[in-house]
Every structure is written in C-alpha cells, then in structure tokens.
Amino acid sequence: MRRYGQVLGIKPEHLAEYTRLHAAVWPAVLEMIAACHMHNYSIFVHADTLFAYFEYDGDDFEADYARMAADPQTQAW
C-alpha cells in the first residue's frame, strides 16, 4: 500500500460551495474511486488550504488514475 497526500489552495469565496459539493459525493464517483484501488480518501480544510489523503493498494497508479479521470460520471461531478 502507498499513501498519497496533496495540498491545494482554495479561494475563500469558493469554500462554501466546495464544502457543499463534497458533503454529497455521487455514489458512482465513490465507486470509481474504490474501483481504482483508492481507499480512506479524506480531505481536510484549514482556512484556505485543502489537504487530501488517500491510500492506494493497486499495481498501476498511473493507469488507475487515468481510468478515474476518463470516467464520465467522475468528470460530470
């Protein structure tokens, strides 16, 4: 298993909308994340900074990430 973390900035005027959208992630998106071997996905917010964390237990991260990025439901969400 590999662990990944990502730090992103968010403009303060977009934080409420970001929080609202991420409070109700579409089930199809959650299923795709799991199908791509990503687990324990969490996003933490501190002021205008986001910290994302997940664990990956697959064999080809680049292929799984590309699969998720190409998924129409994930793109629409």
Secondary structure as the mmCIF struct_conf table of DSSP 4:
data_model
#
loop_
_struct_conf.conf_type_id
_struct_conf.id
_struct_conf.beg_label_comp_id
_struct_conf.beg_label_asym_id
_struct_conf.beg_label_seq_id
_struct_conf.end_label_comp_id
_struct_conf.end_label_asym_id
_struct_conf.end_label_seq_id
STRN STRN1 ARG A 2 GLY A 9
HELX_RH_3T_P HELX_RH_3T_P1 PRO A 12 HIS A 14
HELX_RH_AL_P HELX_RH_AL_P1 LEU A 15 HIS A 22
TURN_TY1_P TURN_TY1_P1 ALA A 23 ALA A 24
HELX_RH_AL_P HELX_RH_AL_P2 PRO A 27 ALA A 35
TURN_TY1_P TURN_TY1_P2 CYS A 36 HIS A 37
STRN STRN2 MET A 38 HIS A 46
TURN_TY1_P TURN_TY1_P3 ALA A 47 ASP A 48
STRN STRN3 THR A 49 TYR A 56
BEND BEND1 GLY A 58 ASP A 59
HELX_RH_AL_P HELX_RH_AL_P3 PHE A 61 ALA A 70
HELX_RH_AL_P HELX_RH_AL_P4 PRO A 72 ALA A 76
#
